[in-house]
Amino acid sequence: MKYIVSSVLLLPLLCITSSSLQVAVIGTTGNIGRTAIQQLSEANISTKCLLRHDLDSTSPSATIATSLAKLPNVQMIKGDISKPETLPALIEGCDAILCLQGPPKPNPIKSMLPFLSNENDTSHSRIVNYVGMQNVINAVKQYNPNMRIVRLTGKGEEPYSIFSILINMLGNLAKAWNYEGEQLLRTSGVKYSIIRPGLLKSSEEYNIPPKAKMIRDNGGNMKVTPVTYDQIADVCIQSLNHENCNQCTLTVMNVEEAEGVDDYSTLLEKVENDKKGRFPDSLLDQHKMGARIGFVATVAFLFGVLNTVKSVIGFLLGFI
Ligand SMILES: NC(=O)c1ccc[n+]([C@@H]2O[C@H](COP(=O)([O-])OP(=O)(O)OC[C@H]3O[C@@H](n4cnc5c(N)ncnc54)[C@H](OP(=O)(O)O)[C@@H]3O)[C@@H](O)[C@H]2O)c1
């Protein structure tokens, strides 16, 4: 299948509108996580949501979680993806788990200088995007081997693209570790669907043109476009309807209206499994090299700017 496309937002979640279905969510308080929980609650699907904070604390995340916890069918479970012992209680009784977590933005200076950045810090992308996914896979294999893991990542197979370089350089190699986490899933033997969205925006920031939705399976390359949180939460949830979405890596973007359609479910029913040998075992070294090249280029650029400013000042002072 080449392209599969869709435009009605918040599709009716046909077959999965079942009160017996239970879905675990990691990334509860995030932009995508909270949107997915709202959509699941509206569809009368129970959720068990991993939460790192106490509900009675005053942090912004706790405030978001407090309002989510008031929705019907929503249960909060205290835990952290970096703490494997907290995951069995989350996945118990669930049919699927949505892994929508992402690391917090690091200090860019620390990110650019690897000797200042601790890869074992629980907020580092290695822990959140890679070790955390290994923890989820281990828990699923041991306690609930039939459940599907849905993981949100992003385009990550072009280590030398400007987007990858910037995100890796300033974001603790977030793209690199997301790709490595994907590979854990693809080689794990568990049921999985990997969703690679474009640039995430809220519905207020971006109007989706009618009939603009598109999905490409097998991690197919597509031009990066904005996509809304609603759209991506919808794809993650609707993928659970389709058994053929098991063992799939899906790129999700918006396209020109002439190329798109308006219904994710008609697209999802056509997706095919990831092809063996299609995905490189690891791209970690290339991603690290791209980030290093980006750092050197940034330093060279800043030196160039400084020298130019110095020359201009020297030139102007010559007139005084
Ligand atoms: N932004 C984009 O344009 C874009 C594009 C493509 C892909 N993505 C990917 O999409 C994912 C989600 O994006 P988003 O905008 O929803 O992220 P977000 O708003 O930053 O939310 C991240 C969520 O992950 C949680 N989290 C962080 N560390 C955790 C841990 N150790 N254990 C459990 N939960 C943890 C955070 O919880 P706390 O509240 O407790 O911190 C928060 O709920 C990310 O992986 C990102 O890489 C983003």
The ligand as an SDF file (V2000), in Angstrom:
LIG
                    3D

 48 52  0  0  0  0  0  0  0  0999 V2000
    5.8530   17.9000   19.7790 N   0  0  0  0  0  0  0  0  0  0  0  0
    5.9080   17.4020   18.5530 C   0  0  0  0  0  0  0  0  0  0  0  0
    5.7670   18.1210   17.5540 O   0  0  0  0  0  0  0  0  0  0  0  0
    6.1520   15.9300   18.3570 C   0  0  0  0  0  0  0  0  0  0  0  0
    6.2650   15.4550   17.0830 C   0  0  0  0  0  0  0  0  0  0  0  0
    6.4470   14.0990   16.8900 C   0  0  0  0  0  0  0  0  0  0  0  0
    6.5000   13.2600   17.9980 C   0  0  0  0  0  0  0  0  0  0  0  0
    6.3940   13.7400   19.2560 N   0  0  0  0  0  0  0  0  0  0  0  0
    6.4640   12.8140   20.3860 C   0  0  0  0  0  0  0  0  0  0  0  0
    5.1870   12.7170   20.9950 O   0  0  0  0  0  0  0  0  0  0  0  0
    5.3220   12.3610   22.3570 C   0  0  0  0  0  0  0  0  0  0  0  0
    4.3470   13.1030   23.2420 C   0  0  0  0  0  0  0  0  0  0  0  0
    4.3380   14.4940   22.9140 O   0  0  0  0  0  0  0  0  0  0  0  0
    3.5950   15.5330   23.8760 P   0  0  0  0  0  0  0  0  0  0  0  0
    3.6490   16.8500   23.1950 O   0  0  0  0  0  0  0  0  0  0  0  0
    2.2760   14.9840   24.3190 O   0  0  0  0  0  0  0  0  0  0  0  0
    4.6090   15.5230   25.1300 O   0  0  0  0  0  0  0  0  0  0  0  0
    4.4960   16.3490   26.5030 P   0  0  0  0  0  0  0  0  0  0  0  0
    3.3270   17.2760   26.4830 O   0  0  0  0  0  0  0  0  0  0  0  0
    5.8330   16.8930   26.7910 O   0  0  0  0  0  0  0  0  0  0  0  0
    4.1510   15.2100   27.5760 O   0  0  0  0  0  0  0  0  0  0  0  0
    5.0870   14.2790   27.9790 C   0  0  0  0  0  0  0  0  0  0  0  0
    4.4050   13.3360   28.9540 C   0  0  0  0  0  0  0  0  0  0  0  0
    5.3160   12.2750   29.2880 O   0  0  0  0  0  0  0  0  0  0  0  0
    5.2910   12.1270   30.7040 C   0  0  0  0  0  0  0  0  0  0  0  0
    6.5350   11.5500   31.2020 N   0  0  0  0  0  0  0  0  0  0  0  0
    7.7830   12.0900   31.1290 C   0  0  0  0  0  0  0  0  0  0  0  0
    8.6650   11.2900   31.7560 N   0  0  0  0  0  0  0  0  0  0  0  0
    7.9580   10.2320   32.2240 C   0  0  0  0  0  0  0  0  0  0  0  0
    8.2960    9.0790   32.9740 C   0  0  0  0  0  0  0  0  0  0  0  0
    9.5510    8.8550   33.3600 N   0  0  0  0  0  0  0  0  0  0  0  0
    7.3130    8.2070   33.3020 N   0  0  0  0  0  0  0  0  0  0  0  0
    6.0500    8.4400   32.9370 C   0  0  0  0  0  0  0  0  0  0  0  0
    5.6450    9.5180   32.2290 N   0  0  0  0  0  0  0  0  0  0  0  0
    6.6020   10.4110   31.8920 C   0  0  0  0  0  0  0  0  0  0  0  0
    5.0600   13.5310   31.2430 C   0  0  0  0  0  0  0  0  0  0  0  0
    4.5740   13.4260   32.5730 O   0  0  0  0  0  0  0  0  0  0  0  0
    4.8210   14.5740   33.6840 P   0  0  0  0  0  0  0  0  0  0  0  0
    3.6540   15.5130   33.5740 O   0  0  0  0  0  0  0  0  0  0  0  0
    4.8230   13.8140   34.9300 O   0  0  0  0  0  0  0  0  0  0  0  0
    6.1210   15.2460   33.3750 O   0  0  0  0  0  0  0  0  0  0  0  0
    3.9810   14.0050   30.2560 C   0  0  0  0  0  0  0  0  0  0  0  0
    2.7330   13.5200   30.6510 O   0  0  0  0  0  0  0  0  0  0  0  0
    6.7910   12.6200   22.6900 C   0  0  0  0  0  0  0  0  0  0  0  0
    7.4250   11.3740   22.7910 O   0  0  0  0  0  0  0  0  0  0  0  0
    7.3650   13.3180   21.5030 C   0  0  0  0  0  0  0  0  0  0  0  0
    8.6720   12.8890   21.2540 O   0  0  0  0  0  0  0  0  0  0  0  0
    6.2150   15.0720   19.4650 C   0  0  0  0  0  0  0  0  0  0  0  0
  1  2  1  0
  2  3  2  0
  2  4  1  0
  4  5  1  0
  4 48  2  0
  5  6  2  0
  6  7  1  0
  7  8  2  0
  8  9  1  0
  8 48  1  0
  9 10  1  0
  9 46  1  0
 10 11  1  0
 11 12  1  0
 11 44  1  0
 12 13  1  0
 13 14  1  0
 14 15  2  0
 14 16  1  0
 14 17  1  0
 17 18  1  0
 18 19  2  0
 18 20  1  0
 18 21  1  0
 21 22  1  0
 22 23  1  0
 23 24  1  0
 23 42  1  0
 24 25  1  0
 25 26  1  0
 25 36  1  0
 26 27  1  0
 26 35  1  0
 27 28  2  0
 28 29  1  0
 29 30  1  0
 29 35  2  0
 30 31  1  0
 30 32  2  0
 32 33  1  0
 33 34  2  0
 34 35  1  0
 36 37  1  0
 36 42  1  0
 37 38  1  0
 38 39  2  0
 38 40  1  0
 38 41  1  0
 42 43  1  0
 44 45  1  0
 44 46  1  0
 46 47  1  0
M  CHG  2   8   1  16  -1
M  END
$$$$
